[in-house]
Amino acid sequence: MEIQGFDLTEVNPLFDYLNLLLKKKCGKAYSLDFKLLDDEYYLLELHLNRNNHCVSNIKLEFSSDGRPGVFMHSYTEPKQENKKYNSFLRCVVILLMKHLYYFDTSNTGEKRFEFIGSNTANWISDWLLISKFGFWLNEDDYEPQTYKDLLKFKHLSKQQYSTLRQQFKTTFLRRPPQARGLEYVLDLKDLDSDSYLQLCEELLNAIKC
């Protein structure tokens, strides 16, 4: 994609609000920052910092086939894993991409990105993408009934939820190697910002400072 510029009018106040919530939860030592990258392949990098040191980040790569979307690449320092930083960052980056406008060489006005994609390597990441963030598997050949059942997961009892989660794990582990790390996609066009802002607040409350 040949991007000429960005409009951060909606992004900046939203980001400031999320940063304020993080500091309220974890203290002044913690902060969020993001930077737009002047790069042929990557759009944006989002950081969660502690004492001005990045402990977890997400980098967004342009879709390689020219579609108006990006793919997430995440990293958390090994010593900081299991603190749920990355889950919170995923939600933040989804909101940012929903509200980020860009201009390209077509000179047809402001545009928005249409989707966020992600490739995962383990069943827990798959489960979180679908159950928490509403991503959908972009490969119909590997879309078991379990995925369809996930649409109803919010209305399940704890026992039913636990059973469904175990079924999902079993389904994932039975896949052949070539069926792991498939492309999951979240459509941004009709995304409800208020719901994801609420989700960000919930995920922030769950992180370990």
N, C-alpha and C positions, 0 to 999 in steps of 0.2 A: 504494500500500500504506500502511496506517495502522499503522506500527510504534510500539509503546509503550516498548520497551527492548531491551537486548542482554545476552547472557551472553558474556563474554570469557575465561572460565575456561580454555578450550583454546587460545585465540588468543594470549594474552600470553606464555606460556613458549615457544611456537613462534616468535613474532616476536623475542623476546629472543635465541633461539638463532641465527636468521638474521642478526640485527644483529651478533652476536659473530663469525660467520663473515665478514661483510663487513669488519669492522674488522681481522680477522686477515689478510685478503687485501689490503686497500687502505690500512690504517692508521687512526689515530684521527680523521683529518680527515673520514672518510666515515661516514655513518650512514643508517639507515632510520627513518622515522616514519610513522604513519598517524593520521588523525583521522576519527571518525564525524561526519557532517554533519547538522545539524538543518535539513534542507531537504526540500521537497516532491518534488524530482526526483532528488536525488543522495544516495547512501548514505555513501560513504567516499572518502577521497583518500589515496593512498600516495605518499610522496616518497623519492627517493634524494638525499641531501644531501652536498655537499662544502664544508667550512668553513662549515657552517650555512646554506648557500645551496642551494636545490633546483635540481638540474640535470636531473632526469627525474622524471616523475610519471605516475600512472594515476588517473583519476577514475571511479568507478562510478555509473552512472545506473540508477535503477529501470526495470524493464521497463514500457513504456508501456501494455501491455494488461492489467496486473494480475497477470500470472503471477509466481510467486515466484522471480524471477531478476533479474540485473543485466547491464548492458552496459559494456564497457571503453572509455574514451577516454584515449588516451595522448599524451604530449608530452615531447620531449627538446629541450633548447636546441640550436640549430643547431651551435654550436661543439663540442658534446658527442656529436654523432651518430656512428654507426659504432663506438661503444665497447661496444655490446651491453648498455647499461644497461636498456633497455626490455624486452629479452627476459627478463632476470633479474627485473624487476619484475612481469612478467606471471605468472611462475611463483610468485612470492611471493603475489600477490593471489589466485591460484587456491587456494593452501593456506589463506590466511586465510578465504576464503569457504567452504571445506569445513568449517572448524571454528567458524564464527561462528553462534551461535544468536540468534534474535530472538523477541520476544513481540509479538503483534498484538491487535487489539480483539476477537478471537474468544474470548479467555480459555481456549484449549484447550492451554495449555502451550507449552514451547519448540518452535521450528520452525527448520528450516534452509532456506537458499536452494537451489533445485533446479538452477539452471544459470547459467552465465556466457555472455554473447553478445559478439560483436565484429563490427564492420563494417570492412573494409579497403579501401584504395584502390589497392593495387599487388600484383603477383604475389608479391613476396618476402614480404610480410606474410601473404598467403594461405598460402604454402608453410610458413612457420614455425608458423602456427596449427594446421595439419593435421599436419605431420611431427613437430613438437616437442611440441605440447601436446595433441594428440588431438581438436581441434575438428572439427566436421563441418558441411558446408554444409547449411543449412536450406531449401534450394530444390531439389527433386528435378529440376526442369527443367534445371538446370545442374550436373549431377553426372556428369561423364564417367568412363569406366573408370579414368582416371588416378587419381582419388581412391580408388577401391577398391584399386588397386595400392599406394597409400601405406601401407595396413595392413601390408604385408609389407616396408616399406623397411628395417627394422632388420636384416633377414636378407640384404640385398643386398650385393654387392661395391661398392667405391668407383666402379667404372666403371658398374655398373648403377644405382647411386644417382644419379650424375651425369646419366645418360641420362634417368632418370625425372624429375629436376628440370628438365631442359631441355624435356621433353614437357609438364610442368606449365606452364612459362612460355609455351610456344607455345599451349597450350589457353587460358590466361588472356587472352593478347593477341588471340586470335581472337574472344573474346566481344564481343557488341554492348555499347555503353556502358551500357545499362540492366541488363546482367548483371554489372556490376562493383559492388563495394561491397555485396555481398549479406550476409546474416546467417549468421554461423558460430556454432555453439553447442557448449558443452562441458557434458555432464551431470555434475553434482556428486554425485548420489545414490550411485553405485557407484564413485566415484573412489578410487583406491588412494593414500592419503596418503604412504606410504613411497616409492613410485615417484616421486612429484612432489617430495618432499624431496630425493631423490637427484638429480633433474633440476635443482633449484635449486642444489645444490652444484656440479654440472657447469657450469651457466650462469654461476655466480659465478666459477668458475676461468677462464672465457673472457673476462670483461670486462676492459677496459683502464682501469686506475686513473689 
